[in-house]
Amino acid sequence: MPRLAPLPPDATPELKDHFDFFLGTLGFTPNSVLTMQRKPRLVQAFAQLNAAVMDPAGEVDLGFRRLIGHVASKASGCLYCQAHTLLGAQNFGVSEAKQAAIWDYARSPLYTEAERVALDFALAAAAQPNEVTDDLFERLRAHWSEAQIVEILGVVAMFGFLNRWNDSMATPLESVPAAVAQKALGPQGWSAGKHG
């Protein structure tokens, strides 16, 4: 049960353009943002951050950016964001097989060495306390440019905010991302937990 219920999108008409941004990437306005609208400037700032972090003009593949967010969310334990990132990955062309292998990325042949080190970095950067070492950062630099590293860490940092928001609010998970996550990771033990 949510700690604060999401408000209907028409509760704050001036946020329509910001809500519409999410229609393009997810197909719906997420309950996290519908809860956030109690403070319209927070929605505006978050939508702007999200647009910058997930900028289609970036150098890191959009689907892979969602997998980075997934691994960061797994480190934080946010089941809501784990489901959303899998839906986002699917919407940007990541195969079902690659989604299902995300928890085993270190050994899966579906992931390249560059992807593995980026996901290792995401996991370490999302850990509390932070577990990024100089050695890990050098491994990251061997595969990714400085601009790409900024994009990767931008995803981790944004999901740090979302993980804390959604877990603290017990944000109810929408049916579409729940179904995607259940199909990909349900056999491995994933469930919506308090977000169901």
C-alpha positions as protocol buffer text, in pm:
chain_id: "A"
residue {
  index: 1
  type: MET
  ca { x: 0 y: 0 z: 0 }
}
residue {
  index: 2
  type: PRO
  ca { x: 149 y: 337 z: -100 }
}
residue {
  index: 3
  type: ARG
  ca { x: 248 y: 573 z: 177 }
}
residue {
  index: 4
  type: LEU
  ca { x: 123 y: 863 z: -38 }
}
residue {
  index: 5
  type: ALA
  ca { x: -120 y: 778 z: -317 }
}
residue {
  index: 6
  type: PRO
  ca { x: -38 y: 896 z: -670 }
}
residue {
  index: 7
  type: LEU
  ca { x: -261 y: 1185 z: -775 }
}
residue {
  index: 8
  type: PRO
  ca { x: -441 y: 1178 z: -1111 }
}
residue {
  index: 9
  type: PRO
  ca { x: -248 y: 1351 z: -1391 }
}
residue {
  index: 10
  type: ASP
  ca { x: -511 y: 1624 z: -1424 }
}
residue {
  index: 11
  type: ALA
  ca { x: -459 y: 1729 z: -1060 }
}
residue {
  index: 12
  type: THR
  ca { x: -182 y: 1963 z: -1179 }
}
residue {
  index: 13
  type: PRO
  ca { x: -264 y: 2067 z: -1538 }
}
residue {
  index: 14
  type: GLU
  ca { x: 50 y: 2282 z: -1571 }
}
residue {
  index: 15
  type: LEU
  ca { x: 258 y: 1961 z: -1554 }
}
residue {
  index: 16
  type: LYS
  ca { x: 97 y: 1805 z: -1863 }
}
residue {
  index: 17
  type: ASP
  ca { x: 404 y: 1858 z: -2083 }
}
residue {
  index: 18
  type: HIS
  ca { x: 624 y: 1692 z: -1821 }
}
residue {
  index: 19
  type: PHE
  ca { x: 383 y: 1400 z: -1788 }
}
residue {
  index: 20
  type: ASP
  ca { x: 374 y: 1367 z: -2169 }
}
residue {
  index: 21
  type: PHE
  ca { x: 755 y: 1324 z: -2170 }
}
residue {
  index: 22
  type: PHE
  ca { x: 709 y: 990 z: -1993 }
}
residue {
  index: 23
  type: LEU
  ca { x: 437 y: 882 z: -2236 }
}
residue {
  index: 24
  type: GLY
  ca { x: 706 y: 879 z: -2505 }
}
residue {
  index: 25
  type: THR
  ca { x: 950 y: 657 z: -2313 }
}
residue {
  index: 26
  type: LEU
  ca { x: 723 y: 437 z: -2100 }
}
residue {
  index: 27
  type: GLY
  ca { x: 377 y: 472 z: -2252 }
}
residue {
  index: 28
  type: PHE
  ca { x: 232 y: 609 z: -1926 }
}
residue {
  index: 29
  type: THR
  ca { x: 310 y: 862 z: -1656 }
}
residue {
  index: 30
  type: PRO
  ca { x: 478 y: 674 z: -1370 }
}
residue {
  index: 31
  type: ASN
  ca { x: 321 y: 670 z: -1027 }
}
residue {
  index: 32
  type: SER
  ca { x: 645 y: 807 z: -883 }
}
residue {
  index: 33
  type: VAL
  ca { x: 594 y: 1130 z: -1078 }
}
residue {
  index: 34
  type: LEU
  ca { x: 221 y: 1136 z: -1004 }
}
residue {
  index: 35
  type: THR
  ca { x: 307 y: 1124 z: -634 }
}
residue {
  index: 36
  type: MET
  ca { x: 578 y: 1388 z: -677 }
}
residue {
  index: 37
  type: GLN
  ca { x: 335 y: 1636 z: -833 }
}
residue {
  index: 38
  type: ARG
  ca { x: 241 y: 1760 z: -487 }
}
residue {
  index: 39
  type: LYS
  ca { x: 551 y: 1974 z: -541 }
}
residue {
  index: 40
  type: PRO
  ca { x: 529 y: 2078 z: -910 }
}
residue {
  index: 41
  type: ARG
  ca { x: 880 y: 2224 z: -921 }
}
residue {
  index: 42
  type: LEU
  ca { x: 1017 y: 1886 z: -816 }
}
residue {
  index: 43
  type: VAL
  ca { x: 842 y: 1721 z: -1114 }
}
residue {
  index: 44
  type: GLN
  ca { x: 977 y: 1991 z: -1344 }
}
residue {
  index: 45
  type: ALA
  ca { x: 1332 y: 1948 z: -1215 }
}
residue {
  index: 46
  type: PHE
  ca { x: 1315 y: 1570 z: -1227 }
}
residue {
  index: 47
  type: ALA
  ca { x: 1176 y: 1567 z: -1582 }
}
residue {
  index: 48
  type: GLN
  ca { x: 1460 y: 1796 z: -1687 }
}
residue {
  index: 49
  type: LEU
  ca { x: 1719 y: 1572 z: -1519 }
}
residue {
  index: 50
  type: ASN
  ca { x: 1565 y: 1261 z: -1675 }
}
residue {
  index: 51
  type: ALA
  ca { x: 1569 y: 1423 z: -2020 }
}
residue {
  index: 52
  type: ALA
  ca { x: 1938 y: 1508 z: -1979 }
}
residue {
  index: 53
  type: VAL
  ca { x: 2041 y: 1168 z: -1841 }
}
residue {
  index: 54
  type: MET
  ca { x: 1845 y: 977 z: -2105 }
}
residue {
  index: 55
  type: ASP
  ca { x: 1920 y: 1217 z: -2390 }
}
residue {
  index: 56
  type: PRO
  ca { x: 1886 y: 1028 z: -2720 }
}
residue {
  index: 57
  type: ALA
  ca { x: 2186 y: 1225 z: -2851 }
}
residue {
  index: 58
  type: GLY
  ca { x: 2411 y: 1061 z: -2591 }
}
residue {
  index: 59
  type: GLU
  ca { x: 2687 y: 813 z: -2675 }
}
residue {
  index: 60
  type: VAL
  ca { x: 2575 y: 524 z: -2454 }
}
residue {
  index: 61
  type: ASP
  ca { x: 2298 y: 309 z: -2603 }
}
residue {
  index: 62
  type: LEU
  ca { x: 1957 y: 407 z: -2463 }
}
residue {
  index: 63
  type: GLY
  ca { x: 1857 y: 48 z: -2386 }
}
residue {
  index: 64
  type: PHE
  ca { x: 2187 y: -17 z: -2212 }
}
residue {
  index: 65
  type: ARG
  ca { x: 2142 y: 299 z: -2003 }
}
residue {
  index: 66
  type: ARG
  ca { x: 1823 y: 138 z: -1868 }
}
residue {
  index: 67
  type: LEU
  ca { x: 2020 y: -177 z: -1779 }
}
residue {
  index: 68
  type: ILE
  ca { x: 2270 y: 42 z: -1593 }
}
residue {
  index: 69
  type: GLY
  ca { x: 1974 y: 184 z: -1401 }
}
residue {
  index: 70
  type: HIS
  ca { x: 1853 y: -168 z: -1334 }
}
residue {
  index: 71
  type: VAL
  ca { x: 2181 y: -282 z: -1181 }
}
residue {
  index: 72
  type: ALA
  ca { x: 2202 y: 37 z: -972 }
}
residue {
  index: 73
  type: SER
  ca { x: 1844 y: -24 z: -855 }
}
residue {
  index: 74
  type: LYS
  ca { x: 1925 y: -386 z: -770 }
}
residue {
  index: 75
  type: ALA
  ca { x: 2213 y: -263 z: -552 }
}
residue {
  index: 76
  type: SER
  ca { x: 1969 y: -32 z: -374 }
}
residue {
  index: 77
  type: GLY
  ca { x: 1696 y: -295 z: -354 }
}
residue {
  index: 78
  type: CYS
  ca { x: 1432 y: -85 z: -532 }
}
residue {
  index: 79
  type: LEU
  ca { x: 1194 y: -332 z: -696 }
}
residue {
  index: 80
  type: TYR
  ca { x: 985 y: -53 z: -851 }
}
residue {
  index: 81
  type: CYS
  ca { x: 1285 y: 84 z: -1041 }
}
residue {
  index: 82
  type: GLN
  ca { x: 1404 y: -264 z: -1134 }
}
residue {
  index: 83
  type: ALA
  ca { x: 1075 y: -319 z: -1316 }
}
residue {
  index: 84
  type: HIS
  ca { x: 1075 y: 25 z: -1479 }
}
residue {
  index: 85
  type: THR
  ca { x: 1428 y: -13 z: -1609 }
}
residue {
  index: 86
  type: LEU
  ca { x: 1347 y: -347 z: -1769 }
}
residue {
  index: 87
  type: LEU
  ca { x: 1044 y: -194 z: -1942 }
}
residue {
  index: 88
  type: GLY
  ca { x: 1262 y: 95 z: -2060 }
}
residue {
  index: 89
  type: ALA
  ca { x: 1528 y: -147 z: -2184 }
}
residue {
  index: 90
  type: GLN
  ca { x: 1262 y: -342 z: -2374 }
}
residue {
  index: 91
  type: ASN
  ca { x: 1120 y: -21 z: -2524 }
}
residue {
  index: 92
  type: PHE
  ca { x: 1469 y: 68 z: -2650 }
}
residue {
  index: 93
  type: GLY
  ca { x: 1542 y: -267 z: -2814 }
}
residue {
  index: 94
  type: VAL
  ca { x: 1707 y: -483 z: -2547 }
}
residue {
  index: 95
  type: SER
  ca { x: 1613 y: -846 z: -2610 }
}
residue {
  index: 96
  type: GLU
  ca { x: 1414 y: -1053 z: -2361 }
}
residue {
  index: 97
  type: ALA
  ca { x: 1708 y: -1292 z: -2332 }
}
residue {
  index: 98
  type: LYS
  ca { x: 1947 y: -1011 z: -2241 }
}
residue {
  index: 99
  type: GLN
  ca { x: 1700 y: -874 z: -1987 }
}
residue {
  index: 100
  type: ALA
  ca { x: 1661 y: -1218 z: -1830 }
}
residue {
  index: 101
  type: ALA
  ca { x: 2041 y: -1248 z: -1804 }
}
residue {
  index: 102
  type: ILE
  ca { x: 2094 y: -911 z: -1633 }
}
residue {
  index: 103
  type: TRP
  ca { x: 2155 y: -1060 z: -1287 }
}
residue {
  index: 104
  type: ASP
  ca { x: 2417 y: -1289 z: -1442 }
}
residue {
  index: 105
  type: TYR
  ca { x: 2576 y: -1025 z: -1668 }
}
residue {
  index: 106
  type: ALA
  ca { x: 2928 y: -1106 z: -1540 }
}
residue {
  index: 107
  type: ARG
  ca { x: 2910 y: -1454 z: -1694 }
}
residue {
  index: 108
  type: SER
  ca { x: 2650 y: -1416 z: -1967 }
}
residue {
  index: 109
  type: PRO
  ca { x: 2776 y: -1431 z: -2327 }
}
residue {
  index: 110
  type: LEU
  ca { x: 2501 y: -1179 z: -2409 }
}
residue {
  index: 111
  type: TYR
  ca { x: 2710 y: -904 z: -2248 }
}
residue {
  index: 112
  type: THR
  ca { x: 3034 y: -762 z: -2388 }
}
residue {
  index: 113
  type: GLU
  ca { x: 3337 y: -694 z: -2171 }
}
residue {
  index: 114
  type: ALA
  ca { x: 3268 y: -320 z: -2202 }
}
residue {
  index: 115
  type: GLU
  ca { x: 2911 y: -373 z: -2081 }
}
residue {
  index: 116
  type: ARG
  ca { x: 3028 y: -594 z: -1794 }
}
residue {
  index: 117
  type: VAL
  ca { x: 3270 y: -335 z: -1662 }
}
residue {
  index: 118
  type: ALA
  ca { x: 3007 y: -59 z: -1694 }
}
residue {
  index: 119
  type: LEU
  ca { x: 2763 y: -271 z: -1495 }
}
residue {
  index: 120
  type: ASP
  ca { x: 3033 y: -353 z: -1238 }
}
residue {
  index: 121
  type: PHE
  ca { x: 3087 y: 21 z: -1206 }
}
residue {
  index: 122
  type: ALA
  ca { x: 2712 y: 86 z: -1169 }
}
residue {
  index: 123
  type: LEU
  ca { x: 2688 y: -176 z: -896 }
}
residue {
  index: 124
  type: ALA
  ca { x: 2987 y: -31 z: -709 }
}
residue {
  index: 125
  type: ALA
  ca { x: 2873 y: 331 z: -754 }
}
residue {
  index: 126
  type: ALA
  ca { x: 2523 y: 250 z: -623 }
}
residue {
  index: 127
  type: ALA
  ca { x: 2655 y: 60 z: -319 }
}
residue {
  index: 128
  type: GLN
  ca { x: 2646 y: 223 z: 24 }
}
residue {
  index: 129
  type: PRO
  ca { x: 2916 y: 297 z: 110 }
}
residue {
  index: 130
  type: ASN
  ca { x: 3047 y: 356 z: -239 }
}
residue {
  index: 131
  type: GLU
  ca { x: 3267 y: 71 z: -367 }
}
residue {
  index: 132
  type: VAL
  ca { x: 3426 y: 231 z: -674 }
}
residue {
  index: 133
  type: THR
  ca { x: 3800 y: 172 z: -662 }
}
residue {
  index: 134
  type: ASP
  ca { x: 4079 y: 323 z: -870 }
}
residue {
  index: 135
  type: ASP
  ca { x: 4128 y: -17 z: -1033 }
}
residue {
  index: 136
  type: LEU
  ca { x: 3761 y: -41 z: -1133 }
}
residue {
  index: 137
  type: PHE
  ca { x: 3769 y: 313 z: -1270 }
}
residue {
  index: 138
  type: GLU
  ca { x: 4075 y: 232 z: -1481 }
}
residue {
  index: 139
  type: ARG
  ca { x: 3899 y: -78 z: -1616 }
}
residue {
  index: 140
  type: LEU
  ca { x: 3604 y: 148 z: -1706 }
}
residue {
  index: 141
  type: ARG
  ca { x: 3834 y: 397 z: -1881 }
}
residue {
  index: 142
  type: ALA
  ca { x: 3976 y: 115 z: -2094 }
}
residue {
  index: 143
  type: HIS
  ca { x: 3635 y: 70 z: -2260 }
}
residue {
  index: 144
  type: TRP
  ca { x: 3448 y: 399 z: -2229 }
}
residue {
  index: 145
  type: SER
  ca { x: 3529 y: 762 z: -2312 }
}
residue {
  index: 146
  type: GLU
  ca { x: 3511 y: 1034 z: -2048 }
}
residue {
  index: 147
  type: ALA
  ca { x: 3181 y: 1157 z: -2192 }
}
residue {
  index: 148
  type: GLN
  ca { x: 3040 y: 803 z: -2180 }
}
residue {
  index: 149
  type: ILE
  ca { x: 3155 y: 761 z: -1819 }
}
residue {
  index: 150
  type: VAL
  ca { x: 2970 y: 1081 z: -1728 }
}
residue {
  index: 151
  type: GLU
  ca { x: 2657 y: 940 z: -1898 }
}
residue {
  index: 152
  type: ILE
  ca { x: 2692 y: 609 z: -1713 }
}
residue {
  index: 153
  type: LEU
  ca { x: 2736 y: 775 z: -1374 }
}
residue {
  index: 154
  type: GLY
  ca { x: 2452 y: 1017 z: -1453 }
}
residue {
  index: 155
  type: VAL
  ca { x: 2221 y: 716 z: -1483 }
}
residue {
  index: 156
  type: VAL
  ca { x: 2343 y: 570 z: -1153 }
}
residue {
  index: 157
  type: ALA
  ca { x: 2302 y: 904 z: -975 }
}
residue {
  index: 158
  type: MET
  ca { x: 1951 y: 965 z: -1110 }
}
residue {
  index: 159
  type: PHE
  ca { x: 1842 y: 619 z: -1003 }
}
residue {
  index: 160
  type: GLY
  ca { x: 1989 y: 686 z: -659 }
}
residue {
  index: 161
  type: PHE
  ca { x: 1723 y: 957 z: -626 }
}
residue {
  index: 162
  type: LEU
  ca { x: 1448 y: 738 z: -773 }
}
residue {
  index: 163
  type: ASN
  ca { x: 1540 y: 433 z: -562 }
}
residue {
  index: 164
  type: ARG
  ca { x: 1512 y: 633 z: -242 }
}
residue {
  index: 165
  type: TRP
  ca { x: 1193 y: 805 z: -357 }
}
residue {
  index: 166
  type: ASN
  ca { x: 1007 y: 492 z: -462 }
}
residue {
  index: 167
  type: ASP
  ca { x: 1117 y: 268 z: -176 }
}
residue {
  index: 168
  type: SER
  ca { x: 1036 y: 533 z: 85 }
}
residue {
  index: 169
  type: MET
  ca { x: 695 y: 605 z: -71 }
}
residue {
  index: 170
  type: ALA
  ca { x: 618 y: 236 z: -142 }
}
residue {
  index: 171
  type: THR
  ca { x: 513 y: 361 z: -486 }
}
residue {
  index: 172
  type: PRO
  ca { x: 260 y: 123 z: -643 }
}
residue {
  index: 173
  type: LEU
  ca { x: 401 y: -52 z: -948 }
}
residue {
  index: 174
  type: GLU
  ca { x: 202 y: -16 z: -1269 }
}
residue {
  index: 175
  type: SER
  ca { x: 87 y: -333 z: -1447 }
}
residue {
  index: 176
  type: VAL
  ca { x: 302 y: -299 z: -1763 }
}
residue {
  index: 177
  type: PRO
  ca { x: 646 y: -281 z: -1596 }
}
residue {
  index: 178
  type: ALA
  ca { x: 534 y: -542 z: -1342 }
}
residue {
  index: 179
  type: ALA
  ca { x: 452 y: -785 z: -1623 }
}
residue {
  index: 180
  type: VAL
  ca { x: 785 y: -721 z: -1802 }
}
residue {
  index: 181
  type: ALA
  ca { x: 988 y: -774 z: -1483 }
}
residue {
  index: 182
  type: GLN
  ca { x: 789 y: -1082 z: -1385 }
}
residue {
  index: 183
  type: LYS
  ca { x: 847 y: -1238 z: -1726 }
}
residue {
  index: 184
  type: ALA
  ca { x: 1220 y: -1157 z: -1731 }
}
residue {
  index: 185
  type: LEU
  ca { x: 1315 y: -1216 z: -1368 }
}
residue {
  index: 186
  type: GLY
  ca { x: 1023 y: -1386 z: -1194 }
}
residue {
  index: 187
  type: PRO
  ca { x: 1181 y: -1731 z: -1247 }
}
residue {
  index: 188
  type: GLN
  ca { x: 1489 y: -1595 z: -1064 }
}
residue {
  index: 189
  type: GLY
  ca { x: 1285 y: -1478 z: -765 }
}
residue {
  index: 190
  type: TRP
  ca { x: 1192 y: -1120 z: -856 }
}
residue {
  index: 191
  type: SER
  ca { x: 864 y: -991 z: -715 }
}
residue {
  index: 192
  type: ALA
  ca { x: 709 y: -646 z: -676 }
}
residue {
  index: 193
  type: GLY
  ca { x: 734 y: -666 z: -295 }
}
residue {
  index: 194
  type: LYS
  ca { x: 583 y: -362 z: -123 }
}
residue {
  index: 195
  type: HIS
  ca { x: 515 y: -208 z: -466 }
}
residue {
  index: 196
  type: GLY
  ca { x: 262 y: -477 z: -560 }
}
